[in-house]
Amino acid sequence: MFILLLVLNISCKRDPVVKDPEPPVYGIEFTVPANWPQPIYTFQNNPLTEDGFRLGRKLFYETRLSKDNTISCGSCHQQFAGFAHSAHTLSHGINGLLGTRNAPALSNLNWHPAFMWDGGVNHIEVQALVPINNPVEMNENITNVIAKLNADANYRILFKNAFGDTVITSQRMFKAMAQFMGMLTSSNSKYDKVMRNENGEEFSASEESGLTTFRQKCAVCHKEPLFSDFYYRNIGMAVSPVLNDSGRAHITGAGNDRFRFKVPSLRNVVVSWPYMHDGRCPSLDQAIDVHTSGNVVSPTLDPLLINGIPLTTQEKQNIISFLQTLTDHDFLSDPRLKNPN
């Protein structure tokens, strides 16, 4: 009787919760798109692997990188918005604090010679340290972050898979994050397909006219195929008395760098609004108008914009039609880039 009851007791117990293994991340291979320049970052000293990418992705979306465990890189860089902060003029950090700049869209980072609006970081493998340390973004320090990761047995396994043992260091952490961020390649928009003569893809008349005008009047700064020259320019916006952001001069201390900001890429620009370093322009119409009129004259105003860029109403609308062809829907929905947590 006792044995029967024991058997019944065991058989009636609920099954333990068993988590399904994470599916493999297929296709983790970095390739340079056809007719693109060679990238600056090539993973030469950070061999790209599926396990390294997987770890970097998890860290990118890890809220424990912040002091109160609420903010991750992915909080301000959302995939559906081209890895920008959708509808937010300024980045949001812990305790509801606001940053001083708009979170830039992230793509094709391996081609960037420097990062941030002011170019204050010159290597992709250390870029993530800046928001971690920033007092209004994550307000954490790397020692605490490493301690949090070490306390998680799952992270020890992930680091072992990626690097061969369970030792968790900041160098390994940032190398893994660079593997994920370096794979944010956006090169499959309608524009790209037309340039590749792929599947008979063609521009509409408005898009074609927009590309022609764009190449005549915009492409010096927004150079194809990355749609940025990665230079720092003062485009003549009035300086916000609240933010009083000196731009590149914040890093160099040079007077001739005042109010100069990095030229952003226009890839996925339609979904990565609002625009400009402080997010003051909620629409492409307004962003283009900044370049055509209303430039504030100052010693560092870019010479290309001293008289503004003349555009007719039709030319502006055609340019916007063309910019819509830079939306890479595959990139915006790529399951490999989604939050795995």
C-alpha positions as CSV (number, residue, x, y, z in Angstrom):
1,M,0.0,0.0,0.0
2,F,2.8,2.4,0.9
3,I,4.6,1.6,-2.3
4,L,1.4,2.2,-4.3
5,L,0.8,5.6,-2.7
6,L,4.5,6.6,-3.3
7,V,4.1,5.7,-7.0
8,L,0.9,7.7,-7.3
9,N,2.5,10.7,-5.5
10,I,5.4,10.7,-7.9
11,S,3.3,10.2,-11.0
12,C,0.9,13.1,-10.0
13,K,3.7,15.7,-9.7
14,R,3.8,18.4,-12.3
15,D,6.6,18.2,-14.9
16,P,9.4,20.7,-14.2
17,V,9.5,23.8,-16.4
18,V,11.9,23.0,-19.2
19,K,13.0,25.9,-21.3
20,D,13.4,25.0,-25.0
21,P,16.9,25.5,-26.3
22,E,17.4,28.8,-28.1
23,P,17.2,28.2,-31.9
24,P,20.4,28.6,-33.8
25,V,21.2,31.9,-35.4
26,Y,21.8,31.1,-39.0
27,G,23.8,33.1,-41.5
28,I,26.3,34.9,-39.2
29,E,28.8,35.8,-41.8
30,F,30.0,39.3,-42.6
31,T,30.2,40.2,-46.3
32,V,30.8,43.5,-48.0
33,P,27.9,44.4,-50.2
34,A,28.7,44.7,-53.9
35,N,30.1,48.0,-55.0
36,W,30.6,49.2,-51.4
37,P,34.0,50.5,-50.1
38,Q,35.9,48.2,-47.7
39,P,34.9,48.6,-44.1
40,I,37.1,50.0,-41.4
41,Y,36.3,47.3,-38.9
42,T,36.8,43.8,-40.3
43,F,36.7,41.5,-37.2
44,Q,40.3,40.8,-37.9
45,N,41.2,40.8,-34.2
46,N,37.7,39.7,-33.1
47,P,36.7,36.6,-35.1
48,L,33.0,36.6,-35.8
49,T,31.2,33.5,-34.6
50,E,27.6,32.5,-34.0
51,D,28.3,32.2,-30.2
52,G,30.0,35.6,-30.1
53,F,27.2,37.2,-32.0
54,R,24.6,35.5,-29.8
55,L,26.4,36.8,-26.6
56,G,26.7,40.3,-28.1
57,R,23.0,40.4,-29.0
58,K,22.0,39.4,-25.5
59,L,24.3,42.0,-24.0
60,F,22.9,44.7,-26.4
61,Y,19.4,44.0,-25.0
62,E,20.6,43.5,-21.4
63,T,19.0,45.9,-18.9
64,R,21.5,44.9,-16.2
65,L,24.0,47.1,-18.0
66,S,22.3,50.0,-16.2
67,K,22.4,50.9,-12.6
68,D,18.8,50.2,-11.8
69,N,18.5,47.3,-14.3
70,T,15.9,49.0,-16.5
71,I,17.8,50.4,-19.5
72,S,19.5,48.5,-22.2
73,C,21.2,49.6,-25.5
74,G,18.1,48.3,-27.2
75,S,15.9,50.6,-25.1
76,C,17.0,53.6,-27.2
77,H,18.0,51.7,-30.4
78,Q,14.9,49.9,-31.5
79,Q,15.0,47.6,-34.5
80,F,11.7,48.7,-36.1
81,A,12.9,52.3,-36.1
82,G,16.2,51.5,-37.8
83,F,17.8,51.1,-34.3
84,A,16.9,54.7,-33.4
85,H,14.6,55.8,-30.6
86,S,11.2,56.0,-32.2
87,A,9.3,59.3,-31.6
88,H,11.7,60.5,-28.9
89,T,13.5,63.7,-29.5
90,L,16.1,63.0,-26.8
91,S,17.3,59.7,-25.4
92,H,15.7,58.4,-22.2
93,G,17.7,57.0,-19.4
94,I,17.3,55.6,-15.8
95,N,14.8,57.3,-13.5
96,G,13.1,58.9,-16.5
97,L,16.1,61.2,-17.1
98,L,16.6,62.8,-20.5
99,G,19.8,62.9,-22.4
100,T,21.0,65.9,-24.4
101,R,20.9,64.3,-27.8
102,N,18.7,62.2,-30.1
103,A,19.6,58.5,-30.2
104,P,21.1,58.0,-33.7
105,A,20.0,55.2,-35.9
106,L,22.5,52.3,-36.1
107,S,23.5,50.5,-39.3
108,N,26.6,49.7,-41.2
109,L,28.7,50.6,-38.2
110,N,31.8,48.7,-39.5
111,W,32.2,51.6,-42.0
112,H,32.1,54.4,-39.3
113,P,35.5,55.9,-38.5
114,A,34.1,57.3,-35.2
115,F,30.9,57.1,-33.2
116,M,28.4,59.4,-31.4
117,W,27.2,62.8,-32.8
118,D,30.5,64.4,-31.9
119,G,32.8,61.5,-32.8
120,G,33.9,61.1,-29.2
121,V,34.5,57.4,-29.6
122,N,36.8,56.1,-32.3
123,H,36.4,52.3,-32.0
124,I,33.3,50.1,-32.1
125,E,34.7,47.9,-29.4
126,V,34.6,50.6,-26.8
127,Q,31.5,52.5,-27.9
128,A,29.1,50.8,-25.5
129,L,31.1,52.0,-22.5
130,V,30.0,55.6,-23.0
131,P,26.2,55.1,-22.5
132,I,27.0,52.7,-19.6
133,N,28.9,55.4,-17.8
134,N,26.7,58.3,-18.8
135,P,24.9,59.5,-15.6
136,V,21.6,60.2,-17.4
137,E,21.6,57.1,-19.6
138,M,22.7,53.9,-17.7
139,N,24.7,55.5,-14.9
140,E,26.6,52.3,-14.2
141,N,30.3,51.4,-14.0
142,I,31.9,48.4,-15.7
143,T,33.0,46.8,-12.5
144,N,29.4,46.5,-11.3
145,V,28.3,45.3,-14.7
146,I,30.9,42.5,-14.7
147,A,29.8,41.5,-11.2
148,K,26.2,41.2,-12.3
149,L,27.1,39.1,-15.3
150,N,29.3,36.8,-13.2
151,A,26.4,36.2,-10.8
152,D,24.4,34.7,-13.7
153,A,25.2,31.1,-14.5
154,N,23.7,31.5,-18.0
155,Y,26.1,34.3,-18.9
156,R,29.1,32.2,-17.7
157,I,27.9,29.5,-20.2
158,L,27.5,32.1,-23.0
159,F,31.0,33.5,-22.4
160,K,32.4,30.0,-22.4
161,N,30.7,29.2,-25.7
162,A,32.0,32.4,-27.2
163,F,35.6,32.5,-25.8
164,G,36.4,29.0,-24.5
165,D,36.1,29.5,-20.8
166,T,33.8,31.1,-18.2
167,V,36.0,34.2,-17.5
168,I,33.9,37.3,-18.0
169,T,35.9,40.5,-18.7
170,S,35.0,43.9,-20.1
171,Q,37.2,43.3,-23.1
172,R,35.3,40.1,-23.9
173,M,32.0,41.8,-23.3
174,F,32.7,44.6,-25.7
175,K,34.2,42.3,-28.3
176,A,30.9,40.3,-28.3
177,M,28.8,43.5,-28.5
178,A,31.0,44.6,-31.4
179,Q,30.2,41.3,-33.2
180,F,26.4,42.0,-32.9
181,M,26.7,45.7,-33.7
182,G,29.0,45.0,-36.6
183,M,26.4,42.7,-38.1
184,L,23.8,45.5,-38.3
185,T,24.3,45.7,-42.1
186,S,21.5,47.4,-44.0
187,S,22.0,46.9,-47.7
188,N,18.8,45.4,-49.1
189,S,16.5,48.4,-49.6
190,K,14.7,49.1,-52.9
191,Y,17.6,51.5,-53.7
192,D,20.1,48.7,-53.3
193,K,18.0,46.3,-55.5
194,V,17.8,48.9,-58.2
195,M,21.6,49.5,-58.0
196,R,22.1,45.8,-58.3
197,N,19.7,45.5,-61.2
198,E,17.9,42.8,-59.1
199,N,14.7,41.2,-60.2
200,G,13.8,44.0,-62.6
201,E,13.4,46.4,-59.7
202,E,13.0,50.0,-60.9
203,F,12.4,53.4,-59.5
204,S,9.1,55.2,-60.1
205,A,9.3,58.5,-62.0
206,S,9.2,60.5,-58.7
207,E,11.9,58.4,-57.1
208,E,14.2,58.6,-60.2
209,S,13.8,62.4,-60.2
210,G,14.4,62.5,-56.5
211,L,17.7,60.5,-56.9
212,T,18.8,62.9,-59.7
213,T,18.1,66.0,-57.5
214,F,19.6,64.2,-54.5
215,R,22.9,63.5,-56.3
216,Q,23.0,67.2,-57.5
217,K,22.3,68.9,-54.2
218,C,22.7,66.4,-51.3
219,A,25.2,63.7,-52.1
220,V,28.3,65.7,-51.2
221,C,27.5,65.2,-47.5
222,H,25.2,62.1,-47.8
223,K,27.6,60.1,-50.0
224,E,26.4,56.9,-51.6
225,P,26.2,54.0,-50.8
226,L,26.5,54.7,-47.0
227,F,24.7,58.0,-47.4
228,S,27.1,59.9,-45.1
229,D,30.6,61.2,-45.6
230,F,31.1,60.8,-41.8
231,Y,32.3,64.4,-41.6
232,Y,31.3,66.9,-39.0
233,R,29.3,69.9,-40.2
234,N,27.4,72.9,-38.9
235,I,24.2,73.0,-40.9
236,G,23.1,76.3,-39.4
237,M,20.5,75.3,-36.9
238,A,19.8,77.8,-34.1
239,V,21.5,76.6,-30.9
240,S,19.1,75.4,-28.2
241,P,19.5,77.7,-25.2
242,V,18.5,74.7,-23.0
243,L,21.0,72.2,-24.4
244,N,23.7,74.6,-25.5
245,D,25.4,71.7,-27.3
246,S,28.8,72.7,-28.8
247,G,28.9,69.5,-30.9
248,R,32.4,68.3,-32.1
249,A,34.0,71.1,-30.0
250,H,32.9,69.2,-26.9
251,I,35.5,66.6,-27.8
252,T,38.3,68.7,-29.5
253,G,38.0,71.9,-27.6
254,A,38.6,73.7,-30.9
255,G,36.6,76.8,-31.7
256,N,36.3,75.9,-35.4
257,D,34.5,72.7,-34.3
258,R,31.7,74.5,-32.5
259,F,28.2,73.3,-33.5
260,R,29.5,70.7,-35.9
261,F,27.9,67.3,-35.7
262,K,28.5,64.1,-37.5
263,V,26.6,63.8,-40.8
264,P,24.1,60.9,-40.2
265,S,23.4,58.2,-42.7
266,L,20.1,58.4,-44.4
267,R,19.5,54.7,-44.6
268,N,16.1,53.8,-43.0
269,V,15.6,57.6,-42.5
270,V,11.8,57.4,-43.0
271,V,11.4,55.2,-39.9
272,S,14.1,56.7,-37.7
273,W,12.4,60.1,-37.0
274,P,12.7,62.6,-35.3
275,Y,15.8,64.1,-36.9
276,M,18.9,66.2,-36.1
277,H,21.2,65.8,-33.1
278,D,18.5,67.1,-30.8
279,G,15.5,65.6,-32.5
280,R,13.9,68.9,-33.2
281,C,12.6,68.0,-36.6
282,P,9.6,65.5,-36.5
283,S,9.3,65.1,-40.2
284,L,11.5,64.9,-43.3
285,D,9.8,68.0,-44.7
286,Q,11.1,70.0,-41.7
287,A,14.5,68.4,-41.8
288,I,14.9,69.3,-45.5
289,D,13.7,72.9,-44.8
290,V,16.6,73.3,-42.4
291,H,19.0,72.9,-45.3
292,T,17.1,75.1,-47.7
293,S,16.5,78.1,-45.6
294,G,16.8,79.6,-42.1
295,N,20.5,78.8,-41.7
296,V,22.0,80.7,-38.8
297,V,25.2,82.4,-39.9
298,S,28.2,81.7,-37.8
299,P,31.9,81.3,-38.3
300,T,31.6,77.5,-38.5
301,L,28.5,77.3,-40.8
302,D,29.3,74.8,-43.5
303,P,30.2,76.7,-46.8
304,L,27.8,74.5,-48.7
305,L,24.9,75.9,-46.8
306,I,25.8,79.6,-46.6
307,N,23.0,80.4,-49.1
308,G,20.9,77.3,-48.4
309,I,20.1,74.5,-50.9
310,P,17.6,75.8,-53.4
311,L,14.8,73.3,-54.0
312,T,11.4,73.7,-55.5
313,T,8.4,72.2,-53.8
314,Q,8.3,69.4,-56.4
315,E,12.0,68.7,-56.0
316,K,11.6,68.4,-52.3
317,Q,8.7,65.9,-52.7
318,N,10.8,63.9,-55.2
319,I,13.7,63.7,-52.8
320,I,11.4,62.4,-50.1
321,S,10.1,59.8,-52.5
322,F,13.6,58.7,-53.1
323,L,14.5,58.6,-49.4
324,Q,11.6,56.2,-49.0
325,T,13.6,53.7,-51.2
326,L,16.3,53.6,-48.5
327,T,14.0,51.7,-46.1
328,D,15.4,48.2,-45.7
329,H,12.5,46.1,-44.6
330,D,14.6,42.9,-44.3
331,F,16.9,44.7,-41.9
332,L,14.0,46.1,-39.8
333,S,12.5,42.6,-39.3
334,D,15.5,40.4,-39.4
335,P,14.8,37.8,-36.6
336,R,18.6,37.4,-35.9
337,L,18.6,41.0,-34.6
338,K,15.6,40.8,-32.3
339,N,15.7,40.9,-28.5
340,P,16.3,37.3,-27.4
341,N,15.4,37.9,-23.7
